[in-house]
Amino acid sequence: MSRIGKKLITLPSGVSIEEKEGRVVVKGPKGTLSEAIPQGITMTIENNEVKFQRSSDVAEQRALHGLARALTNNMVEGVTKGFTKKLEMVGVGFKAEKKGKWIQFALGFSHPIILQVPAEITVDVPAPTQVTVTGIDKQLVGAVAAKIRSMRPPEPYKGKGVKYVGEKIIRKAGKTAGK
């Protein structure tokens, strides 16, 4: 039995969950999310608890069992609390600027980089060197944050670049001076 798949999901107040045409639909105070249920996985709802079961013990079914439960749990958490990723820019002249639905980055290139933000995501720039990505879909929040980080990943010598807040950059020593 999958350790993740066999855990029950307790629904907080204000959250409803239902199965429609092979998809899980979760509605909550922050919005609505939907995800397909893999074949062979069944979902049962009783007493404000959601339980997932698999049809067979094949390796693929065992993997999908935990996946279906984890994705549904992320949707429940997303419609109640939401998800946030914080990034910071380290380097001289590195900054971000919000312009409507667009974010303009100056990351040491000869040109500014402009990123269009998806409608489901909110990107804030509390300080010129900080960016906060917020939304209810964990996968989309992570994808947008990874896209921003990939514009200028932190380099190992001075640590310059875009990194997640709290991320440890493994530093290299660099060159040694003569013999």
N, C-alpha and C positions, 0 to 999 in steps of 0.2 A: 504494500500500500504506500502511496506517495505521502511523504510527511507533510508537504504543503497542500496537496490535493484533499487530504482527509480533514483538514481544519475547517471548522464552520465559520461563515461570515455572519456576524451579528449586524443587523441593519439599525443604524441610529434613527432617532425620530425624525420625521420629515423626508425620509428616503424611501422610495418605492422601487421595486425591481420586478420585471416580468420577462417572460420569454415570448418572442414574436417571430415566427417563421425562421427558426434556427438562430436567432440573435438574442442576446441579453440586452435589455433596455433598462438603464438606471436613471431615475429622475430624482433630483434633489434641489436644495435651495439655490445652488450656484448654476444649475443647468441640467442638461440631459446628455448622456453618453450611450453609445451602442457598440456592441462588438459581437462578431460571429462566434458561435459555440462550435468547437471542432466536432466532427462526426464521431460517434461512439461515446460521447460524454453527455450525461444527462444532468439536469439541474432540478432540484426540488426545493420548494420554499415552504417552511412551516414554522410557526411561532416566531416570526421575525428573524429567522436564521436560514441561511442559504447553504445547501450541501451539494457537492458535486460527486458523481459516481461514474465509473468507466464500465464499458461493456465487456472488456476482456483484459487479460494480463500481458498482452503483447507490449514490447518495449516502447513502441510509438504511442500506444494508448496511455501507458504510464507517464510518459513525458507530457502528453497533451492534458492529462488529468491535472497536474500541478499548474500548467500554463493557464488553463481555463479559470482555475480558482484565483490565481495571482492577478490576471487581467481584470476579473470581476472585482476583486478587492481594491485594486487601483482605481477602478471607476467609482466605487462607493466612496473611497477616500477623497477622490477628486471632486465629486459633487457636493461633499460636505465641507472640506477644508481647502482644497485646491493644492497646487504644487508650485514651488518657487525654486529657481536656480539663480544664484548671484555670481556675477563675473566681475573681475577687476583687470584693468589694463596697467601694465608696468612698463615704463619706457618714456623717454623724453618726447613730448609732443603727442603721445598716444591719448586720444580722447574720443568720446562718442557724443552725438548730438541728435536729439529727437526732432524730426520734421514731419508732423502729422502721422501717417501710417508708415513712414520710412525712418530708418535710423542711419545716420551718416557717421562713418568711422574714419578717423585719421590714424593710421597705424604704421607710419614711417615709409609708406610707398609714395611714388610721385603723384598719385591721384587719390582722392577720397573713395572709400568703398561704401556703396549704398545698399542697404538690405531692406527688402519689403517684408513687413511683419504679417503673418497670417491673421485673419479676422478673429480666430478663437483665442489668440494669445495677446497678452498685454506686456509690452516692453517699456520699462521706465528707466530713466537716466537720472538717478538722484544726485550724482556728482559727475563731472566730466570723465572721470576714470572708472566709474562703476556703472554696471548694467544689471537690471533685475528682470528676469523673464518669469511671468506668472500666467497660469492657466489651469483648467480643470483636467486636461488630458495629459497624463504623465509622459506618454511617448512623444507627443508633439512639443511639450515644454523641453524635454531632453534633446530633441532633434534641433530645435531652434538654438538652444544654448550651445550645442556641439557645433552648429554651423558658424556661430559667432566666434567660438574658440578656434575653429579651423582657419579663420582668416589670417591669424598670426599666432600659431601655437607658441608657448613659452620655450625659449632656447636654453640649453643647459649651462651656458657659461656665465651670463649675467642675469638670467631669469626674465629677460624682456619678452613681452608678448601678452596675450590674453589668456587668463587662467581663471579657474573656479575659485571662489573665496574658500580658503582653507586647504587648497591643493598644495601638496609638497612638490617642489621642483628639485629633482636630484641634480646637483651641481657637479660639473667637471672641474678639474684643477686648472686646465689651460696649459700654456707653455711655461717651461721653467727657464730661468735666466742663465744662459751660457753654461760653461763647464766649471 
